[in-house]
Amino acid sequence: MGHLSTHVLDTMHGCPAAGMQVTLLRLDAAGGVTLLETVALNADGRSPGGALLEADAMASGRYRLLFAVGDYFRRRGVSLPDPAFLETVPVEFGMADALGHYHVPLLVSPWAYSTYRGS
């Protein structure tokens, strides 16, 4: 059965991004947005409940993950400019297979990020 998960690594400190807030949105064809989930990542930089979206809630379509990067680094004591270079990192992606496994990792620092479809 399919599900959606994420994992965030703080590349500045070389550790999981524990406590970072992540919001999952579903986007519809008419431009509407539905809030599906907001979580604070656990000590391993993952959703505390496991998947962000379980198989029974999976649907093909467009989604957006919002990673609260600026707040996370401020809480870690990093001095950021005002405004911060990266405040919120949005990752918009499509899920074509509602039965598939989608993993969206994020590698992030206050100045750069990278993502990919993980396994």
GROMACS elastic network, one bead per residue, 0.5 to 0.9 nm:
[ bonds ]
;  ai    aj funct       b0    kb
    1    54     6  0.84478   500
    1    55     6  0.57450   500
    1    56     6  0.87437   500
    1    98     6  0.89683   500
    1    99     6  0.56615   500
    1   100     6  0.69742   500
    1   101     6  0.76151   500
    2    53     6  0.87317   500
    2    54     6  0.68559   500
    2    56     6  0.84850   500
    2    58     6  0.72757   500
    2    97     6  0.84933   500
    2    98     6  0.67086   500
    2   102     6  0.75194   500
    3    51     6  0.62000   500
    3    52     6  0.75158   500
    3    53     6  0.55099   500
    3    55     6  0.51066   500
    3    56     6  0.86306   500
    3    57     6  0.85017   500
    3    58     6  0.68454   500
    3    98     6  0.83273   500
    3    99     6  0.74879   500
    3   100     6  0.67071   500
    3   101     6  0.50311   500
    3   102     6  0.62154   500
    3   103     6  0.81877   500
    4    51     6  0.55724   500
    4    52     6  0.55167   500
    4    54     6  0.66859   500
    4    55     6  0.82837   500
    4    58     6  0.80843   500
    4   100     6  0.84858   500
    4   101     6  0.61277   500
    4   103     6  0.57106   500
    4   104     6  0.77601   500
    5    46     6  0.78396   500
    5    47     6  0.74053   500
    5    50     6  0.71568   500
    5    52     6  0.52993   500
    5    53     6  0.70890   500
    5    54     6  0.89661   500
    5   101     6  0.81976   500
    5   102     6  0.64137   500
    5   104     6  0.63235   500
    5   105     6  0.81032   500
    6    45     6  0.82842   500
    6    46     6  0.61093   500
    6    47     6  0.70135   500
    6    51     6  0.77290   500
    6    52     6  0.74523   500
    6   102     6  0.84967   500
    6   103     6  0.54643   500
    6   105     6  0.50535   500
    6   106     6  0.75299   500
    6   118     6  0.87438   500
    7    16     6  0.79554   500
    7    17     6  0.83786   500
    7    41     6  0.83360   500
    7    44     6  0.78933   500
    7    45     6  0.54090   500
    7    47     6  0.76043   500
    7   103     6  0.79337   500
    7   104     6  0.69133   500
    7   106     6  0.63096   500
    7   107     6  0.85071   500
    8    15     6  0.89153   500
    8    16     6  0.59917   500
    8    17     6  0.55211   500
    8    18     6  0.82578   500
    8    20     6  0.83359   500
    8    41     6  0.81784   500
    8    44     6  0.83279   500
    8    45     6  0.50564   500
    8    46     6  0.67215   500
    8    67     6  0.89764   500
    8   104     6  0.88174   500
    8   105     6  0.57557   500
    8   107     6  0.58958   500
    8   108     6  0.73782   500
    9    12     6  0.89494   500
    9    13     6  0.88817   500
    9    14     6  0.72451   500
    9    15     6  0.57961   500
    9    17     6  0.52830   500
    9    18     6  0.86757   500
    9    44     6  0.86201   500
    9    45     6  0.64821   500
    9   105     6  0.80119   500
    9   106     6  0.63633   500
    9   108     6  0.63116   500
    9   109     6  0.87196   500
   10    13     6  0.57858   500
   10    14     6  0.56988   500
   10    15     6  0.53152   500
   10    16     6  0.55675   500
   10    17     6  0.52000   500
   10    18     6  0.88158   500
   10    45     6  0.87170   500
   10   106     6  0.85884   500
   10   107     6  0.62107   500
   10   108     6  0.52433   500
   10   109     6  0.59397   500
   11    15     6  0.68007   500
   11    16     6  0.84385   500
   11    17     6  0.89671   500
   11   107     6  0.62635   500
   11   108     6  0.55916   500
   11   109     6  0.54415   500
   11   113     6  0.88570   500
   12    15     6  0.81223   500
   12   108     6  0.75113   500
   12   109     6  0.51876   500
   12   110     6  0.76351   500
   13    16     6  0.86100   500
   13   109     6  0.83511   500
   15    18     6  0.83697   500
   15    44     6  0.83166   500
   15    45     6  0.83394   500
   16    41     6  0.89189   500
   16    42     6  0.85981   500
   16    43     6  0.67607   500
   16    44     6  0.53323   500
   16    46     6  0.81777   500
   17    20     6  0.58317   500
   17    41     6  0.70345   500
   17    42     6  0.80341   500
   17    43     6  0.74067   500
   17    44     6  0.73224   500
   17    46     6  0.82573   500
   17    72     6  0.77000   500
   17   108     6  0.87147   500
   18    21     6  0.89630   500
   18    40     6  0.76183   500
   18    41     6  0.52757   500
   18    42     6  0.51450   500
   18    44     6  0.63477   500
   18    46     6  0.78062   500
   18    72     6  0.84970   500
   19    39     6  0.87074   500
   19    42     6  0.60803   500
   19    43     6  0.72972   500
   19    45     6  0.75020   500
   19    72     6  0.70669   500
   20    39     6  0.81392   500
   20    40     6  0.53450   500
   20    41     6  0.53836   500
   20    42     6  0.83056   500
   20    45     6  0.76864   500
   20    67     6  0.72039   500
   20    68     6  0.62444   500
   20    69     6  0.70218   500
   20    71     6  0.76928   500
   20    72     6  0.52888   500
   20    73     6  0.87483   500
   21    38     6  0.69514   500
   21    39     6  0.56029   500
   21    41     6  0.63750   500
   21    66     6  0.82043   500
   21    67     6  0.61812   500
   21    68     6  0.54101   500
   21    69     6  0.80959   500
   21    71     6  0.84024   500
   21    72     6  0.76485   500
   22    37     6  0.81100   500
   22    38     6  0.56175   500
   22    39     6  0.54169   500
   22    40     6  0.63176   500
   22    41     6  0.73308   500
   22    47     6  0.85141   500
   22    65     6  0.67052   500
   22    66     6  0.55498   500
   22    68     6  0.63647   500
   23    35     6  0.76388   500
   23    36     6  0.77019   500
   23    37     6  0.57058   500
   23    39     6  0.65582   500
   23    40     6  0.89524   500
   23    64     6  0.80848   500
   23    65     6  0.55988   500
   23    66     6  0.50292   500
   23    67     6  0.67340   500
   23    68     6  0.84152   500
   24    34     6  0.86366   500
   24    35     6  0.63224   500
   24    36     6  0.55056   500
   24    37     6  0.51314   500
   24    38     6  0.63237   500
   24    39     6  0.87597   500
   24    52     6  0.76439   500
   24    53     6  0.88116   500
   24    63     6  0.72268   500
   24    64     6  0.58980   500
   24    66     6  0.65696   500
   25    33     6  0.63442   500
   25    34     6  0.54395   500
   25    36     6  0.54504   500
   25    37     6  0.72425   500
   25    62     6  0.87645   500
   25    63     6  0.56384   500
   25    64     6  0.51205   500
   25    65     6  0.63882   500
   25    66     6  0.81310   500
   26    32     6  0.82936   500
   26    33     6  0.56949   500
   26    34     6  0.50736   500
   26    35     6  0.65688   500
   26    36     6  0.68064   500
   26    61     6  0.77147   500
   26    62     6  0.62184   500
   26    64     6  0.64587   500
   27    30     6  0.83728   500
   27    31     6  0.65671   500
   27    32     6  0.58272   500
   27    34     6  0.65355   500
   27    61     6  0.73858   500
   27    62     6  0.52995   500
   27    63     6  0.55102   500
   27    64     6  0.72810   500
   28    31     6  0.55324   500
   28    32     6  0.52007   500
   28    33     6  0.63769   500
   28    34     6  0.81241   500
   28    61     6  0.74976   500
   28    62     6  0.70011   500
   28    63     6  0.86803   500
   29    32     6  0.72257   500
   29    61     6  0.86987   500
   29    62     6  0.84975   500
   33    63     6  0.89605   500
   35    38     6  0.80445   500
   36    52     6  0.86627   500
   36    53     6  0.82494   500
   37    52     6  0.69960   500
   37    53     6  0.82089   500
   38    52     6  0.87073   500
   39    47     6  0.64957   500
   39    48     6  0.76266   500
   39    49     6  0.88879   500
   39    52     6  0.84133   500
   40    45     6  0.87807   500
   40    46     6  0.84426   500
   40    47     6  0.69138   500
   40    48     6  0.75095   500
   41    44     6  0.74951   500
   41    45     6  0.50740   500
   41    48     6  0.61442   500
   42    45     6  0.52582   500
   42    46     6  0.54444   500
   42    47     6  0.61074   500
   42    48     6  0.52980   500
   43    46     6  0.74334   500
   43    48     6  0.86772   500
   44    47     6  0.86310   500
   44    48     6  0.89383   500
   45    48     6  0.87160   500
   46    49     6  0.85228   500
   46    50     6  0.71979   500
   46    51     6  0.86511   500
   47    50     6  0.53089   500
   47    51     6  0.65407   500
   47    52     6  0.65417   500
   48    51     6  0.83092   500
   49    52     6  0.74389   500
   50    53     6  0.87827   500
   50    54     6  0.89630   500
   51    54     6  0.60005   500
   53    56     6  0.82190   500
   53    57     6  0.62292   500
   53    58     6  0.65249   500
   54    57     6  0.55878   500
   54    58     6  0.63649   500
   55    58     6  0.51118   500
   55    59     6  0.85751   500
   55    98     6  0.75932   500
   55    99     6  0.67487   500
   55   100     6  0.85582   500
   55   101     6  0.89273   500
   56    59     6  0.85783   500
   57    98     6  0.87891   500
   58    95     6  0.87556   500
   58    97     6  0.87343   500
   58    98     6  0.52247   500
   58    99     6  0.72086   500
   58   100     6  0.87622   500
   59    95     6  0.74789   500
   59    96     6  0.82365   500
   59    97     6  0.76392   500
   59    99     6  0.82137   500
   60    94     6  0.73731   500
   60    97     6  0.57544   500
   60    98     6  0.50113   500
   60    99     6  0.87864   500
   61    93     6  0.85274   500
   61    94     6  0.55640   500
   61    95     6  0.53683   500
   61    96     6  0.63972   500
   61    97     6  0.87815   500
   61    98     6  0.85841   500
   62    92     6  0.71500   500
   62    93     6  0.58024   500
   62    95     6  0.64002   500
   62    96     6  0.86767   500
   63    91     6  0.82804   500
   63    92     6  0.56732   500
   63    93     6  0.54686   500
   63    94     6  0.60706   500
   63    95     6  0.76136   500
   64    90     6  0.65242   500
   64    91     6  0.54860   500
   64    93     6  0.63055   500
   64    94     6  0.86748   500
   65    89     6  0.80309   500
   65    90     6  0.56674   500
   65    91     6  0.51508   500
   65    92     6  0.64226   500
   65    93     6  0.84019   500
   65   104     6  0.87865   500
   66    69     6  0.89489   500
   66    88     6  0.62896   500
   66    89     6  0.56855   500
   66    91     6  0.65312   500
   66    92     6  0.86998   500
   67    70     6  0.88680   500
   67    87     6  0.84889   500
   67    88     6  0.54621   500
   67    89     6  0.50291   500
   67    90     6  0.63902   500
   67    91     6  0.81722   500
   67   106     6  0.87834   500
   68    71     6  0.58079   500
   68    72     6  0.63659   500
   68    86     6  0.88941   500
   68    87     6  0.64029   500
   68    89     6  0.67093   500
   68    90     6  0.89868   500
   69    72     6  0.51290   500
   69    73     6  0.62998   500
   69    74     6  0.86581   500
   69    86     6  0.65794   500
   69    87     6  0.54670   500
   69    88     6  0.54554   500
   69    89     6  0.66029   500
   69   108     6  0.78381   500
   69   109     6  0.80738   500
   69   110     6  0.71992   500
   70    73     6  0.53787   500
   70    74     6  0.61797   500
   70    75     6  0.86511   500
   70    80     6  0.78635   500
   70    84     6  0.65946   500
   70    85     6  0.83308   500
   70    86     6  0.61118   500
   70    88     6  0.65522   500
   70   110     6  0.70988   500
   71    74     6  0.51537   500
   71    75     6  0.61824   500
   71    76     6  0.86816   500
   71    87     6  0.72471   500
   71    88     6  0.85928   500
   72    75     6  0.52673   500
   72    76     6  0.64394   500
   73    77     6  0.65021   500
   73    78     6  0.54361   500
   73    79     6  0.80974   500
   73    80     6  0.79760   500
   73   109     6  0.82239   500
   73   110     6  0.69570   500
   74    77     6  0.50925   500
   74    78     6  0.51742   500
   74    79     6  0.66434   500
   74    80     6  0.70611   500
   75    78     6  0.73968   500
   78   110     6  0.85261   500
   80    83     6  0.77486   500
   80    84     6  0.55836   500
   80    85     6  0.79438   500
   80   110     6  0.77291   500
   81    85     6  0.72846   500
   82    85     6  0.82033   500
   83    86     6  0.84019   500
   83    87     6  0.79211   500
   84    87     6  0.57339   500
   84   110     6  0.78717   500
   84   111     6  0.88272   500
   85   110     6  0.69038   500
   85   111     6  0.62227   500
   85   112     6  0.88340   500
   86    89     6  0.67455   500
   86   109     6  0.86654   500
   86   110     6  0.60604   500
   86   111     6  0.64042   500
   86   112     6  0.77491   500
   87   110     6  0.83800   500
   89   113     6  0.81414   500
   91   104     6  0.85819   500
   91   115     6  0.80666   500
   93   104     6  0.89889   500
   95    98     6  0.67274   500
   95   100     6  0.80222   500
   95   102     6  0.75555   500
   96    99     6  0.89668   500
   96   100     6  0.81963   500
   97   100     6  0.51622   500
   97   101     6  0.84320   500
   98   101     6  0.84304   500
  101   119     6  0.75904   500
  102   117     6  0.69263   500
  102   118     6  0.71747   500
  102   119     6  0.72453   500
  103   116     6  0.83523   500
  103   117     6  0.57981   500
  103   119     6  0.59009   500
  104   115     6  0.67772   500
  104   116     6  0.61846   500
  104   117     6  0.53341   500
  104   118     6  0.58824   500
  104   119     6  0.86121   500
  105   114     6  0.83024   500
  105   115     6  0.56569   500
  105   116     6  0.63777   500
  105   117     6  0.71246   500
  105   118     6  0.64218   500
  106   113     6  0.68276   500
  106   114     6  0.58213   500
  106   116     6  0.75803   500
  107   112     6  0.82826   500
  107   113     6  0.54414   500
  107   114     6  0.52245   500
  107   115     6  0.64413   500
  108   111     6  0.77718   500
  108   112     6  0.58572   500
  108   114     6  0.66395   500
  108   115     6  0.88350   500
  109   112     6  0.53379   500
  109   113     6  0.63575   500
  110   113     6  0.82827   500
  115   118     6  0.86085   500
